[in-house]
Amino acid sequence: MIRDAQRGLLDTIPVDLLDTEAPVDPQIWEVTRGFVLHSVPAAIRRRVHARMVVEMARSAREMGITRMLALLPTNWNRWASRCNLHMQAAGRVMNMDGIDYQAVSLRFARQMH
């Protein structure tokens, strides 16, 4: 999706969403459509989100993935440290449908400790 947006194939996402050209590499994956529905009760929403992140990181390490790119709401920096993820901005802040988003790079260790 990110590469398609850069190539102008998705008219709802700006072509300049990344600071660099989207990588094409078997060790770099894109995370898309990762969200918790609003219908999930607030009492468990954080646990559901944390479980998704833990499983994503576990899968990445098992598959030898070193990096993921994602297009996330700009509050990503608030929960990155809580989830023990190394994340950094990979593009500018963009407002889409009234929500601020930003491309983000997630780095993973080659092996779990």
N, C-alpha and C positions, 0 to 999 in steps of 0.2 A: 504494500500500500504506500509506504513512504517513497520508494523508488518510482512507483507509478505517479505519485503526486509530483515529484520532481520533474518527471518527463511530461507533465501537463495533461495526463490522462484522467485525472480526477478534478473536476472543476470546483469541488467544495473544499479542497485543501490547497493552500498556496504552494507554488513551485519552489519557493525559497525557504521551506520549512527547516532545512538542515544547513549548517555552516559549510559543509563540504558535500561532495557527491556521495550518494548512498552507496555503501560498500556492497560488493557482490563477493561473498566469501562463505564457504560452508561452515565456518566456525562463528559466524555472526548471524544471529537470527533476529527477526522482527517480532515484537509483541504487539498484537492487535486485538481489539475487542475484549480486553481484560477488564472487567468491571463487576461490581456487586450491585445487583438490582436494588432499587429503592424499596421494593416490597420485602426485602430481608429485614427482619426486626432490628432496630438500632442496638438492642442489647447484645446481639451476636455479630453485628456487621463487621466490627474490627477484627474479631477472631476469624471470620470467613475470609476477609481480605488478607490477614496475616498467613493463613493456611495456603491461599493461592500463591502468595509470594514465596513461601518456604518451598512449596512443591515446584514452582517455576525454577528456583535456584538449584534445587536438588536435580531436577531433570537436566538443566543446563550443564551442571558439572558431570553428570553421568554420560551425557552425550558429547562431552569435550567442547562445549560452546564457551567461548571466551568473552563474548560480548553480545548484548542485545540492544536493539534500538526500539524506542517506543514513542508514541505521541500521547502525552498525558496532560491532564489538567495541571496548571502551574503550582498546585499545592504539593507536588511530588516531593519537594525537599523537606516538607514537614514529616512525612512518614518514612523516608528513605533510611534515616538513621535508626528509627524504631525497628525496621525490618532487617537491619544490618546489611544494607546494600550499598555498594559503591556506585553512586549515580552522579552524573554531571550533565549540565545543559549541553545540547548538541545543535541548538538552533534558537531562533528568536521566539518571543512570545507572540502568539497569533490569536485573535478573537474569532471564534467560529461558533455561530448560533448563540451568541451571548456568553460564551464560556472561553476563558483564556487557556490556551494549550501551548505546550512546548515540546519539541523533540528532545529526547533524553537518551543518553547512553548509559547502559548498565554493564559493569565489568564483573566478571566472575573469576575466581581462582581456578586453576587447572584441576586441583584436587581438593576434596573436603578435608579439613583438619580434624 
